[in-house]
Amino acid sequence: MQQIKDYLDQIAIISNSDWDFFTSKLERRIIPKKTVFLKLNDVENHISFIESGVVRLYIPKENPEKEITFGFSFKNQFISAYDSFLTQKPSAYQLQALTETTILSITYNDLQEVYKKTQIGNLIGRLTAERLFLIKSKREQNLLNLTAEERYLKLFKERPELLKVIPLKYISSYIGVTAQALSRIRKRL
């Protein structure tokens, strides 16, 4: 619980009573490596904080080689199929733990209760949503403005640990190239 407290303390000062109420709604879950914990067309009922591990967001295809990886989340970040969470409609993508992943989760209904009953709830919700939006916006801008090679270099400058835990086929999909093109990029570098 200390990790999420440290994260939220960067955003705002939380009273002890608000903190106690919020943490009473959190559930720690351990997701085994390679487990899909939100499937296509399921409604996302949780927003979670990653204590440890790496999660992949992707669109599954009949041929696994054609899956589209469009996001990764790491330790000390929130993870959710956020559009499904907000609308309570089926998700158009899946969430998969790439490593054993420990998360602290709150349900949609419990989060609504936190919003209603605490002074800090709405602020935390808004700021968390803003951070998730900024991550998404940055990714879109990188796809539009950078070459595949620049996207690869930027990814590993910002997250060098990726090479150790994420298969190259997911990285190639994430930066928008084939596995063969990524191999050529890596050879050039």
N, CA and C atoms as an extended XYZ file, in Angstrom:
567
Properties=species:S:1:pos:R:3:atomname:S:1:resname:S:1:resid:I:1 pbc="F F F"
N         0.821       -1.208        0.000 N   MET     1
C         0.000        0.000        0.000 CA  MET     1
C         0.863        1.270        0.000 C   MET     1
N         2.099        1.138        0.450 N   GLN     2
C         2.949        2.326        0.543 CA  GLN     2
C         3.242        2.908       -0.839 C   GLN     2
N         3.384        2.044       -1.854 N   GLN     3
C         3.687        2.544       -3.199 CA  GLN     3
C         2.571        3.438       -3.726 C   GLN     3
N         1.336        3.013       -3.572 N   ILE     4
C         0.226        3.824       -4.079 CA  ILE     4
C         0.090        5.100       -3.251 C   ILE     4
N         0.379        5.007       -1.957 N   LYS     5
C         0.328        6.206       -1.114 CA  LYS     5
C         1.374        7.208       -1.576 C   LYS     5
N         2.605        6.726       -1.827 N   ASP     6
C         3.670        7.621       -2.303 CA  ASP     6
C         3.283        8.268       -3.632 C   ASP     6
N         2.694        7.478       -4.525 N   TYR     7
C         2.255        7.997       -5.818 CA  TYR     7
C         1.199        9.089       -5.640 C   TYR     7
N         0.178        8.794       -4.843 N   LEU     8
C        -0.913        9.757       -4.657 CA  LEU     8
C        -0.476       10.977       -3.857 C   LEU     8
N         0.496       10.798       -2.958 N   ASP     9
C         1.006       11.947       -2.194 CA  ASP     9
C         1.685       12.971       -3.106 C   ASP     9
N         2.148       12.527       -4.280 N   GLN    10
C         2.729       13.463       -5.249 CA  GLN    10
C         1.648       14.337       -5.875 C   GLN    10
N         0.415       13.848       -5.859 N   ILE    11
C        -0.694       14.549       -6.494 CA  ILE    11
C        -1.373       15.505       -5.517 C   ILE    11
N        -1.612       15.030       -4.296 N   ALA    12
C        -2.381       15.831       -3.337 CA  ALA    12
C        -2.152       15.319       -1.926 C   ALA    12
N        -2.527       16.129       -0.970 N   ILE    13
C        -2.476       15.724        0.437 CA  ILE    13
C        -3.795       15.039        0.768 C   ILE    13
N        -3.688       13.839        1.323 N   ILE    14
C        -4.878       13.032        1.605 CA  ILE    14
C        -5.034       12.897        3.112 C   ILE    14
N        -6.208       13.212        3.609 N   SER    15
C        -6.455       13.069        5.050 CA  SER    15
C        -6.420       11.590        5.425 C   SER    15
N        -6.147       11.319        6.695 N   ASN    16
C        -6.092        9.932        7.158 CA  ASN    16
C        -7.428        9.229        6.977 C   ASN    16
N        -8.535        9.931        7.225 N   SER    17
C        -9.849        9.287        7.097 CA  SER    17
C       -10.145        8.965        5.628 C   SER    17
N        -9.797        9.882        4.700 N   ASP    18
C        -9.993        9.605        3.270 CA  ASP    18
C        -9.106        8.437        2.829 C   ASP    18
N        -7.857        8.437        3.303 N   TRP    19
C        -6.935        7.361        2.942 CA  TRP    19
C        -7.461        6.014        3.444 C   TRP    19
N        -7.902        5.972        4.686 N   ASP    20
C        -8.415        4.725        5.270 CA  ASP    20
C        -9.630        4.229        4.492 C   ASP    20
N       -10.519        5.139        4.118 N   PHE    21
C       -11.709        4.735        3.369 CA  PHE    21
C       -11.314        4.198        1.988 C   PHE    21
N       -10.425        4.932        1.310 N   PHE    22
C        -9.967        4.522       -0.020 CA  PHE    22
C        -9.297        3.148        0.036 C   PHE    22
N        -8.364        2.959        0.962 N   THR    23
C        -7.634        1.693        1.005 CA  THR    23
C        -8.528        0.526        1.437 C   THR    23
N        -9.599        0.812        2.139 N   SER    24
C       -10.526       -0.267        2.517 CA  SER    24
C       -11.222       -0.848        1.277 C   SER    24
N       -11.205       -0.113        0.180 N   LYS    25
C       -11.841       -0.550       -1.068 CA  LYS    25
C       -10.865       -1.242       -2.020 C   LYS    25
N        -9.581       -1.226       -1.713 N   LEU    26
C        -8.580       -1.819       -2.593 CA  LEU    26
C        -8.431       -3.313       -2.334 C   LEU    26
N        -8.228       -4.052       -3.416 N   GLU    27
C        -7.978       -5.491       -3.328 CA  GLU    27
C        -6.657       -5.784       -4.023 C   GLU    27
N        -5.756       -6.459       -3.316 N   ARG    28
C        -4.476       -6.852       -3.930 CA  ARG    28
C        -4.707       -8.130       -4.720 C   ARG    28
N        -4.267       -8.119       -5.986 N   ARG    29
C        -4.390       -9.306       -6.842 CA  ARG    29
C        -3.017       -9.613       -7.434 C   ARG    29
N        -2.694      -10.890       -7.485 N   ILE    30
C        -1.448      -11.330       -8.120 CA  ILE    30
C        -1.837      -12.065       -9.397 C   ILE    30
N        -1.366      -11.523      -10.522 N   ILE    31
C        -1.703      -12.065      -11.834 CA  ILE    31
C        -0.495      -12.870      -12.329 C   ILE    31
N        -0.667      -14.174      -12.580 N   PRO    32
C         0.465      -14.961      -13.078 CA  PRO    32
C         0.957      -14.475      -14.440 C   PRO    32
N         2.230      -14.720      -14.695 N   LYS    33
C         2.861      -14.364      -15.972 CA  LYS    33
C         2.049      -14.929      -17.140 C   LYS    33
N         1.890      -14.125      -18.186 N   LYS    34
C         1.206      -14.461      -19.446 CA  LYS    34
C        -0.312      -14.612      -19.304 C   LYS    34
N        -0.877      -14.224      -18.182 N   THR    35
C        -2.318      -14.350      -17.979 CA  THR    35
C        -3.058      -13.150      -18.552 C   THR    35
N        -4.086      -13.422      -19.343 N   VAL    36
C        -4.986      -12.372      -19.816 CA  VAL    36
C        -6.015      -12.164      -18.708 C   VAL    36
N        -6.013      -10.978      -18.102 N   PHE    37
C        -6.919      -10.755      -16.979 CA  PHE    37
C        -8.079       -9.817      -17.324 C   PHE    37
N        -8.127       -9.343      -18.541 N   LEU    38
C        -9.330       -8.731      -19.087 CA  LEU    38
C        -9.408       -9.190      -20.535 C   LEU    38
N       -10.467       -9.884      -20.860 N   LYS    39
C       -10.631      -10.438      -22.198 CA  LYS    39
C       -11.462       -9.507      -23.083 C   LYS    39
N       -11.264       -9.652      -24.378 N   LEU    40
C       -12.039       -8.928      -25.381 CA  LEU    40
C       -13.532       -9.090      -25.081 C   LEU    40
N       -14.259       -8.005      -25.157 N   ASN    41
C       -15.716       -7.946      -24.947 CA  ASN    41
C       -16.164       -8.084      -23.495 C   ASN    41
N       -15.231       -8.243      -22.552 N   ASP    42
C       -15.604       -8.171      -21.140 CA  ASP    42
C       -15.681       -6.700      -20.746 C   ASP    42
N       -16.517       -6.392      -19.779 N   VAL    43
C       -16.599       -5.032      -19.269 CA  VAL    43
C       -15.535       -4.861      -18.182 C   VAL    43
N       -14.735       -3.826      -18.321 N   GLU    44
C       -13.696       -3.533      -17.325 CA  GLU    44
C       -14.362       -3.013      -16.063 C   GLU    44
N       -14.170       -3.711      -14.964 N   ASN    45
C       -14.784       -3.314      -13.702 CA  ASN    45
C       -13.760       -2.830      -12.689 C   ASN    45
N       -12.492       -2.723      -13.084 N   HIS    46
C       -11.445       -2.308      -12.148 CA  HIS    46
C       -10.545       -1.243      -12.763 C   HIS    46
N       -10.051       -0.400      -11.897 N   ILE    47
C        -8.874        0.383      -12.225 CA  ILE    47
C        -7.853       -0.067      -11.196 C   ILE    47
N        -6.638       -0.309      -11.651 N   SER    48
C        -5.643       -0.926      -10.785 CA  SER    48
C        -4.335       -0.155      -10.817 C   SER    48
N        -3.625       -0.240       -9.713 N   PHE    49
C        -2.297        0.349       -9.572 CA  PHE    49
C        -1.304       -0.805       -9.561 C   PHE    49
N        -0.285       -0.728      -10.404 N   ILE    50
C         0.692       -1.811      -10.508 CA  ILE    50
C         1.776       -1.629       -9.444 C   ILE    50
N         1.826       -2.581       -8.520 N   GLU    51
C         2.892       -2.585       -7.510 CA  GLU    51
C         4.174       -3.182       -8.090 C   GLU    51
N         4.018       -4.212       -8.924 N   SER    52
C         5.173       -4.808       -9.600 CA  SER    52
C         4.667       -5.510      -10.857 C   SER    52
N         5.547       -5.569      -11.864 N   GLY    53
C         5.188       -6.275      -13.078 CA  GLY    53
C         4.990       -5.383      -14.283 C   GLY    53
N         4.645       -6.031      -15.406 N   VAL    54
C         4.432       -5.346      -16.678 CA  VAL    54
C         3.150       -5.884      -17.304 C   VAL    54
N         2.309       -4.971      -17.797 N   VAL    55
C         1.040       -5.339      -18.419 CA  VAL    55
C         1.047       -4.841      -19.860 C   VAL    55
N         0.514       -5.678      -20.744 N   ARG    56
C         0.392       -5.333      -22.162 CA  ARG    56
C        -1.072       -5.096      -22.496 C   ARG    56
N        -1.355       -4.056      -23.267 N   LEU    57
C        -2.686       -3.777      -23.800 CA  LEU    57
C        -2.633       -4.119      -25.280 C   LEU    57
N        -3.582       -4.963      -25.737 N   TYR    58
C        -3.500       -5.381      -27.131 CA  TYR    58
C        -4.854       -5.799      -27.690 C   TYR    58
N        -4.907       -5.745      -29.017 N   ILE    59
C        -6.094       -6.192      -29.751 CA  ILE    59
C        -5.776       -7.587      -30.275 C   ILE    59
N        -6.519       -8.591      -29.806 N   PRO    60
C        -6.229       -9.957      -30.248 CA  PRO    60
C        -6.731      -10.189      -31.674 C   PRO    60
N        -6.094      -11.114      -32.357 N   LYS    61
C        -6.487      -11.522      -33.706 CA  LYS    61
C        -6.495      -13.043      -33.749 C   LYS    61
N        -7.200      -13.603      -34.736 N   GLU    62
C        -7.208      -15.069      -34.882 CA  GLU    62
C        -5.798      -15.607      -35.019 C   GLU    62
N        -4.999      -14.939      -35.816 N   ASN    63
C        -3.590      -15.289      -35.958 CA  ASN    63
C        -2.810      -14.473      -34.929 C   ASN    63
N        -2.244      -15.130      -33.905 N   PRO    64
C        -1.524      -14.382      -32.854 CA  PRO    64
C        -0.402      -13.494      -33.380 C   PRO    64
N         0.156      -13.826      -34.546 N   GLU    65
C         1.215      -13.003      -35.131 CA  GLU    65
C         0.687      -11.637      -35.586 C   GLU    65
N        -0.617      -11.504      -35.731 N   LYS    66
C        -1.231      -10.264      -36.209 CA  LYS    66
C        -1.791       -9.404      -35.069 C   LYS    66
N        -1.630       -9.858      -33.817 N   GLU    67
C        -2.111       -9.063      -32.686 CA  GLU    67
C        -1.475       -7.671      -32.718 C   GLU    67
N        -2.226       -6.705      -32.238 N   ILE    68
C        -1.741       -5.322      -32.225 CA  ILE    68
C        -1.525       -4.895      -30.788 C   ILE    68
N        -0.270       -4.740      -30.407 N   THR    69
C         0.084       -4.240      -29.082 CA  THR    69
C         0.120       -2.727      -29.160 C   THR    69
N        -0.660       -2.075      -28.314 N   PHE    70
C        -0.667       -0.610      -28.373 CA  PHE    70
C        -0.326        0.061      -27.051 C   PHE    70
N         0.020       -0.729      -26.052 N   GLY    71
C         0.410       -0.100      -24.802 CA  GLY    71
C         1.031       -1.072      -23.830 C   GLY    71
N         1.858       -0.509      -22.944 N   PHE    72
C         2.444       -1.235      -21.823 CA  PHE    72
C         2.263       -0.378      -20.581 C   PHE    72
N         2.062       -1.015      -19.449 N   SER    73
C         2.034       -0.301      -18.174 CA  SER    73
C         2.968       -1.020      -17.212 C   SER    73
N         3.569       -0.236      -16.332 N   PHE    74
C         4.647       -0.718      -15.482 CA  PHE    74
C         4.394       -0.378      -14.017 C   PHE    74
N         5.328       -0.819      -13.195 N   LYS    75
C         5.306       -0.527      -11.764 CA  LYS    75
C         5.040        0.962      -11.529 C   LYS    75
N         4.186        1.236      -10.551 N   ASN    76
C         3.830        2.609      -10.156 CA  ASN    76
C         3.021        3.353      -11.219 C   ASN    76
N         2.273        2.594      -12.026 N   GLN    77
C         1.341        3.197      -12.985 CA  GLN    77
C        -0.031        2.559      -12.792 C   GLN    77
N        -1.053        3.281      -13.231 N   PHE    78
C        -2.400        2.725      -13.223 CA  PHE    78
C        -2.628        1.961      -14.516 C   PHE    78
N        -3.455        0.924      -14.431 N   ILE    79
C        -3.801        0.125      -15.602 CA  ILE    79
C        -5.296       -0.156      -15.589 C   ILE    79
N        -5.896       -0.056      -16.764 N   SER    80
C        -7.312       -0.340      -16.927 CA  SER    80
C        -7.611       -0.269      -18.418 C   SER    80
N        -8.650       -0.984      -18.838 N   ALA    81
C        -9.226       -0.706      -20.152 CA  ALA    81
C       -10.140        0.480      -19.856 C   ALA    81
N        -9.542        1.638      -19.793 N   TYR    82
C       -10.163        2.803      -19.166 CA  TYR    82
C       -11.439        3.247      -19.874 C   TYR    82
N       -11.471        3.126      -21.191 N   ASP    83
C       -12.691        3.499      -21.907 CA  ASP    83
C       -13.841        2.569      -21.517 C   ASP    83
N       -13.576        1.289      -21.393 N   SER    84
C       -14.596        0.332      -20.951 CA  SER    84
C       -14.981        0.601      -19.499 C   SER    84
N       -13.997        0.915      -18.669 N   PHE    85
C       -14.242        1.214      -17.253 CA  PHE    85
C       -15.181        2.410      -17.113 C   PHE    85
N       -14.903        3.466      -17.859 N   LEU    86
C       -15.715        4.684      -17.748 CA  LEU    86
C       -17.135        4.492      -18.265 C   LEU    86
N       -17.269        3.774      -19.377 N   THR    87
C       -18.581        3.618      -20.007 CA  THR    87
C       -19.343        2.387      -19.525 C   THR    87
N       -18.604        1.461      -18.880 N   GLN    88
C       -19.161        0.167      -18.469 CA  GLN    88
C       -19.731       -0.591      -19.668 C   GLN    88
N       -19.042       -0.464      -20.791 N   LYS    89
C       -19.357       -1.183      -22.030 CA  LYS    89
C       -18.228       -2.179      -22.316 C   LYS    89
N       -18.472       -3.177      -23.185 N   PRO    90
C       -17.438       -4.184      -23.470 CA  PRO    90
C       -16.143       -3.568      -24.007 C   PRO    90
N       -15.042       -4.172      -23.598 N   SER    91
C       -13.719       -3.721      -24.017 CA  SER    91
C       -13.407       -4.200      -25.430 C   SER    91
N       -12.730       -3.350      -26.194 N   ALA    92
C       -12.320       -3.689      -27.561 CA  ALA    92
C       -10.910       -4.274      -27.583 C   ALA    92
N       -10.326       -4.483      -26.390 N   TYR    93
C        -8.971       -5.016      -26.308 CA  TYR    93
C        -8.793       -5.801      -25.020 C   TYR    93
N        -7.600       -6.375      -24.869 N   GLN    94
C        -7.315       -7.232      -23.722 CA  GLN    94
C        -6.148       -6.684      -22.915 C   GLN    94
N        -6.078       -7.125      -21.656 N   LEU    95
C        -4.960       -6.813      -20.771 CA  LEU    95
C        -4.289       -8.123      -20.396 C   LEU    95
N        -2.965       -8.163      -20.525 N   GLN    96
C        -2.211       -9.374      -20.231 CA  GLN    96
C        -1.002       -9.030      -19.371 C   GLN    96
N        -0.796       -9.820      -18.305 N   ALA    97
C         0.408       -9.687      -17.488 CA  ALA    97
C         1.553      -10.364      -18.240 C   ALA    97
N         2.597       -9.603      -18.566 N   LEU    98
C         3.745      -10.186      -19.254 CA  LEU    98
C         4.713      -10.830      -18.269 C   LEU    98
N         4.680      -10.364      -17.038 N   THR    99
C         5.451      -10.940      -15.948 CA  THR    99
C         4.456      -11.189      -14.822 C   THR    99
N         4.861      -11.906      -13.789 N   GLU   100
C         3.973      -11.965      -12.630 CA  GLU   100
C         3.752      -10.518      -12.186 C   GLU   100
N         2.505      -10.162      -12.006 N   THR   101
C         2.155       -8.765      -11.748 CA  THR   101
C         1.273       -8.667      -10.507 C   THR   101
N         1.653       -7.763       -9.619 N   THR   102
C         0.858       -7.505       -8.419 CA  THR   102
C         0.186       -6.152       -8.583 C   THR   102
N        -1.144       -6.155       -8.441 N   ILE   103
C        -1.909       -4.920       -8.611 CA  ILE   103
C        -2.827       -4.696       -7.412 C   ILE   103
N        -3.113       -3.437       -7.171 N   LEU   104
C        -4.129       -3.035       -6.200 CA  LEU   104
C        -5.306       -2.527       -7.011 C   LEU   104
N        -6.464       -3.174       -6.871 N   SER   105
C        -7.618       -2.866       -7.714 CA  SER   105
C        -8.769       -2.305       -6.898 C   SER   105
N        -9.496       -1.396       -7.544 N   ILE   106
C       -10.736       -0.883       -6.979 CA  ILE   106
C       -11.819       -1.064       -8.048 C   ILE   106
N       -13.002       -1.487       -7.620 N   THR   107
C       -14.085       -1.694       -8.577 CA  THR   107
C       -14.703       -0.358       -8.979 C   THR   107
N       -15.432       -0.397      -10.059 N   TYR   108
C       -16.131        0.791      -10.546 CA  TYR   108
C       -17.058        1.343       -9.451 C   TYR   108
N       -17.891        0.466       -8.861 N   ASN   109
C       -18.850        0.927       -7.840 CA  ASN   109
C       -18.152        1.464       -6.606 C   ASN   109
N       -17.065        0.811       -6.188 N   ASP   110
C       -16.335        1.304       -5.016 CA  ASP   110
C       -15.681        2.650       -5.307 C   ASP   110
N       -15.179        2.845       -6.514 N   LEU   111
C       -14.577        4.127       -6.856 CA  LEU   111
C       -15.637        5.235       -6.851 C   LEU   111
N       -16.836        4.929       -7.334 N   GLN   112
C       -17.915        5.926       -7.290 CA  GLN   112
C       -18.213        6.316       -5.854 C   GLN   112
N       -18.170        5.336       -4.954 N   GLU   113
C       -18.404        5.604       -3.536 CA  GLU   113
C       -17.284        6.475       -2.947 C   GLU   113
N       -16.039        6.195       -3.349 N   VAL   114
C       -14.908        7.023       -2.905 CA  VAL   114
C       -15.103        8.457       -3.393 C   VAL   114
N       -15.557        8.620       -4.641 N   TYR   115
C       -15.815        9.956       -5.172 CA  TYR   115
C       -16.845       10.691       -4.319 C   TYR   115
N       -17.903        9.998       -3.929 N   LYS   116
C       -18.999       10.623       -3.184 CA  LYS   116
C       -18.651       10.927       -1.732 C   LYS   116
N       -17.853       10.056       -1.098 N   LYS   117
C       -17.687       10.129        0.357 CA  LYS   117
C       -16.379       10.732        0.836 C   LYS   117
N       -15.477       11.057       -0.076 N   THR   118
C       -14.215       11.637        0.372 CA  THR   118
C       -13.990       12.984       -0.298 C   THR   118
N       -13.196       13.807        0.364 N   GLN   119
C       -12.869       15.112       -0.200 CA  GLN   119
C       -11.886       14.986       -1.358 C   GLN   119
N       -11.035       13.995       -1.288 N   ILE   120
C        -9.950       13.896       -2.249 CA  ILE   120
C       -10.289       13.026       -3.459 C   ILE   120
N       -11.352       12.239       -3.387 N   GLY   121
C       -11.676       11.262       -4.421 CA  GLY   121
C       -11.741       11.831       -5.823 C   GLY   121
N       -12.500       12.900       -6.013 N   ASN   122
C       -12.648       13.473       -7.353 CA  ASN   122
C       -11.329       14.022       -7.893 C   ASN   122
N       -10.529       14.617       -7.017 N   LEU   123
C        -9.241       15.146       -7.454 CA  LEU   123
C        -8.332       14.012       -7.921 C   LEU   123
N        -8.271       12.938       -7.141 N   ILE   124
C        -7.442       11.798       -7.523 CA  ILE   124
C        -7.937       11.226       -8.847 C   ILE   124
N        -9.246       11.063       -8.985 N   GLY   125
C        -9.815       10.532      -10.223 CA  GLY   125
C        -9.481       11.400      -11.417 C   GLY   125
N        -9.651       12.694      -11.271 N   ARG   126
C        -9.370       13.599      -12.390 CA  ARG   126
C        -7.891       13.587      -12.760 C   ARG   126
N        -7.025       13.666      -11.763 N   LEU   127
C        -5.597       13.710      -12.062 CA  LEU   127
C        -5.095       12.392      -12.637 C   LEU   127
N        -5.626       11.285      -12.169 N   THR   128
C        -5.253        9.987      -12.728 CA  THR   128
C        -5.702        9.893      -14.185 C   THR   128
N        -6.931       10.332      -14.454 N   ALA   129
C        -7.436       10.334      -15.834 CA  ALA   129
C        -6.568       11.226      -16.722 C   ALA   129
N        -6.153       12.365      -16.197 N   GLU   130
C        -5.297       13.262      -16.967 CA  GLU   130
C        -3.965       12.600      -17.297 C   GLU   130
N        -3.381       11.895      -16.337 N   ARG   131
C        -2.102       11.227      -16.595 CA  ARG   131
C        -2.260       10.120      -17.629 C   ARG   131
N        -3.348        9.351      -17.551 N   LEU   132
C        -3.596        8.304      -18.551 CA  LEU   132
C        -3.778        8.924      -19.938 C   LEU   132
N        -4.468       10.052      -20.004 N   PHE   133
C        -4.646       10.740      -21.282 CA  PHE   133
C        -3.309       11.208      -21.843 C   PHE   133
N        -2.449       11.759      -21.006 N   LEU   134
C        -1.159       12.256      -21.480 CA  LEU   134
C        -0.292       11.131      -22.040 C   LEU   134
N        -0.338        9.955      -21.413 N   ILE   135
C         0.406        8.804      -21.921 CA  ILE   135
C        -0.110        8.430      -23.310 C   ILE   135
N        -1.423        8.393      -23.457 N   LYS   136
C        -2.045        8.044      -24.744 CA  LYS   136
C        -1.717        9.098      -25.808 C   LYS   136
N        -1.806       10.351      -25.451 N   SER   137
C        -1.524       11.434      -26.393 CA  SER   137
C        -0.063       11.396      -26.853 C   SER   137
N         0.843       11.156      -25.925 N   LYS   138
C         2.266       11.085      -26.263 CA  LYS   138
C         2.525        9.939      -27.246 C   LYS   138
N         1.896        8.806      -27.009 N   ARG   139
C         2.061        7.655      -27.916 CA  ARG   139
C         1.573        8.003      -29.316 C   ARG   139
N         0.399        8.618      -29.412 N   GLU   140
C        -0.144        8.986      -30.720 CA  GLU   140
C         0.771        9.965      -31.438 C   GLU   140
N         1.288       10.941      -30.713 N   GLN   141
C         2.188       11.912      -31.328 CA  GLN   141
C         3.467       11.237      -31.821 C   GLN   141
N         3.993       10.290      -31.029 N   ASN   142
C         5.194        9.564      -31.460 CA  ASN   142
C         4.930        8.784      -32.739 C   ASN   142
N         3.776        8.137      -32.833 N   LEU   143
C         3.446        7.372      -34.041 CA  LEU   143
C         3.347        8.271      -35.259 C   LEU   143
N         2.858        9.490      -35.066 N   LEU   144
C         2.665       10.411      -36.183 CA  LEU   144
C         3.927       11.176      -36.559 C   LEU   144
N         4.800       11.439      -35.590 N   ASN   145
C         5.924       12.344      -35.826 CA  ASN   145
C         7.294       11.686      -35.911 C   ASN   145
N         7.437       10.468      -35.400 N   LEU   146
C         8.754        9.844      -35.360 CA  LEU   146
C         8.825        8.674      -36.329 C   LEU   146
N        10.036        8.397      -36.806 N   THR   147
C        10.246        7.199      -37.619 CA  THR   147
C        10.215        5.987      -36.689 C   THR   147
N        10.117        4.811      -37.270 N   ALA   148
C        10.125        3.583      -36.470 CA  ALA   148
C        11.412        3.488      -35.656 C   ALA   148
N        12.516        3.833      -36.260 N   GLU   149
C        13.800        3.790      -35.551 CA  GLU   149
C        13.800        4.772      -34.373 C   GLU   149
N        13.292        5.972      -34.594 N   GLU   150
C        13.221        6.961      -33.511 CA  GLU   150
C        12.291        6.491      -32.391 C   GLU   150
N        11.165        5.857      -32.760 N   ARG   151
C        10.248        5.328      -31.741 CA  ARG   151
C        10.921        4.242      -30.907 C   ARG   151
N        11.680        3.377      -31.572 N   TYR   152
C        12.398        2.311      -30.875 CA  TYR   152
C        13.411        2.904      -29.897 C   TYR   152
N        14.216        3.852      -30.375 N   LEU   153
C        15.242        4.473      -29.517 CA  LEU   153
C        14.607        5.205      -28.335 C   LEU   153
N        13.527        5.911      -28.596 N   LYS   154
C        12.844        6.659      -27.547 CA  LYS   154
C        12.266        5.712      -26.488 C   LYS   154
N        11.682        4.630      -26.940 N   LEU   155
C        11.104        3.653      -26.024 CA  LEU   155
C        12.158        3.127      -25.060 C   LEU   155
N        13.322        2.781      -25.565 N   PHE   156
C        14.342        2.193      -24.705 CA  PHE   156
C        15.180        3.216      -23.964 C   PHE   156
N        15.155        4.438      -24.410 N   LYS   157
C        15.785        5.500      -23.618 CA  LYS   157
C        14.933        5.744      -22.372 C   LYS   157
N        13.602        5.753      -22.566 N   GLU   158
C        12.683        5.992      -21.451 CA  GLU   158
C        12.495        4.761      -20.573 C   GLU   158
N        12.541        3.564      -21.161 N   ARG   159
C        12.259        2.313      -20.437 CA  ARG   159
C        13.271        1.224      -20.814 C   ARG   159
N        14.541        1.358      -20.414 N   PRO   160
C        15.561        0.380      -20.827 CA  PRO   160
C        15.288       -1.049      -20.346 C   PRO   160
N        14.512       -1.185      -19.282 N   GLU   161
C        14.220       -2.520      -18.751 CA  GLU   161
C        13.308       -3.339      -19.666 C   GLU   161
N        12.710       -2.682      -20.656 N   LEU   162
C        11.802       -3.383      -21.560 CA  LEU   162
C        12.447       -4.568      -22.261 C   LEU   162
N        13.681       -4.403      -22.698 N   LEU   163
C        14.348       -5.478      -23.437 CA  LEU   163
C        14.382       -6.769      -22.643 C   LEU   163
N        14.421       -6.667      -21.327 N   LYS   164
C        14.536       -7.858      -20.487 CA  LYS   164
C        13.209       -8.583      -20.321 C   LYS   164
N        12.086       -7.872      -20.418 N   VAL   165
C        10.810       -8.492      -20.037 CA  VAL   165
C         9.769       -8.565      -21.152 C   VAL   165
N         9.959       -7.834      -22.233 N   ILE   166
C         8.938       -7.800      -23.274 CA  ILE   166
C         9.463       -8.455      -24.548 C   ILE   166
N         8.766       -9.483      -25.038 N   PRO   167
C         9.190      -10.126      -26.289 CA  PRO   167
C         9.236       -9.124      -27.449 C   PRO   167
N        10.207       -9.308      -28.318 N   LEU   168
C        10.401       -8.376      -29.439 CA  LEU   168
C         9.179       -8.297      -30.351 C   LEU   168
N         8.410       -9.380      -30.474 N   LYS   169
C         7.225       -9.321      -31.340 CA  LYS   169
C         6.207       -8.309      -30.814 C   LYS   169
N         6.129       -8.135      -29.495 N   TYR   170
C         5.217       -7.139      -28.925 CA  TYR   170
C         5.778       -5.731      -29.116 C   TYR   170
N         7.093       -5.611      -29.003 N   ILE   171
C         7.724       -4.300      -29.196 CA  ILE   171
C         7.563       -3.850      -30.645 C   ILE   171
N         7.751       -4.774      -31.587 N   SER   172
C         7.610       -4.393      -33.000 CA  SER   172
C         6.184       -3.932      -33.279 C   SER   172
N         5.197       -4.645      -32.745 N   SER   173
C         3.803       -4.242      -32.927 CA  SER   173
C         3.553       -2.873      -32.295 C   SER   173
N         4.105       -2.660      -31.109 N   TYR   174
C         3.910       -1.400      -30.390 CA  TYR   174
C         4.467       -0.201      -31.163 C   TYR   174
N         5.633       -0.379      -31.790 N   ILE   175
C         6.202        0.759      -32.527 CA  ILE   175
C         5.708        0.811      -33.972 C   ILE   175
N         4.873       -0.164      -34.341 N   GLY   176
C         4.202       -0.107      -35.639 CA  GLY   176
C         4.995       -0.658      -36.802 C   GLY   176
N         5.836       -1.670      -36.544 N   VAL   177
C         6.605       -2.287      -37.628 CA  VAL   177
C         6.498       -3.805      -37.515 C   VAL   177
N         6.919       -4.494      -38.578 N   THR   178
C         6.961       -5.955      -38.531 CA  THR   178
C         8.161       -6.393      -37.692 C   THR   178
N         8.152       -7.651      -37.283 N   ALA   179
C         9.281       -8.204      -36.524 CA  ALA   179
C        10.565       -8.131      -37.354 C   ALA   179
N        10.440       -8.347      -38.678 N   GLN   180
C        11.604       -8.296      -39.566 CA  GLN   180
C        12.173       -6.873      -39.628 C   GLN   180
N        11.293       -5.885      -39.711 N   ALA   181
C        11.757       -4.493      -39.746 CA  ALA   181
C        12.445       -4.125      -38.433 C   ALA   181
N        11.905       -4.592      -37.311 N   LEU   182
C        12.547       -4.323      -36.017 CA  LEU   182
C        13.924       -4.973      -35.976 C   LEU   182
N        14.026       -6.162      -36.502 N   SER   183
C        15.328       -6.846      -36.544 CA  SER   183
C        16.341       -6.014      -37.331 C   SER   183
N        15.911       -5.458      -38.457 N   ARG   184
C        16.816       -4.603      -39.256 CA  ARG   184
C        17.210       -3.341      -38.483 C   ARG   184
N        16.245       -2.737      -37.794 N   ILE   185
C        16.534       -1.540      -36.991 CA  ILE   185
C        17.574       -1.869      -35.937 C   ILE   185
N        17.387       -2.985      -35.255 N   ARG   186
C        18.308       -3.383      -34.182 CA  ARG   186
C        19.710       -3.658      -34.733 C   ARG   186
N        19.797       -4.236      -35.912 N   LYS   187
C        21.108       -4.491      -36.520 CA  LYS   187
C        21.818       -3.195      -36.864 C   LYS   187
N        21.054       -2.219      -37.387 N   ARG   188
C        21.654       -0.912      -37.731 CA  ARG   188
C        22.193       -0.212      -36.487 C   ARG   188
N        21.515       -0.397      -35.367 N   LEU   189
C        21.921        0.304      -34.148 CA  LEU   189
C        23.013       -0.465      -33.427 C   LEU   189
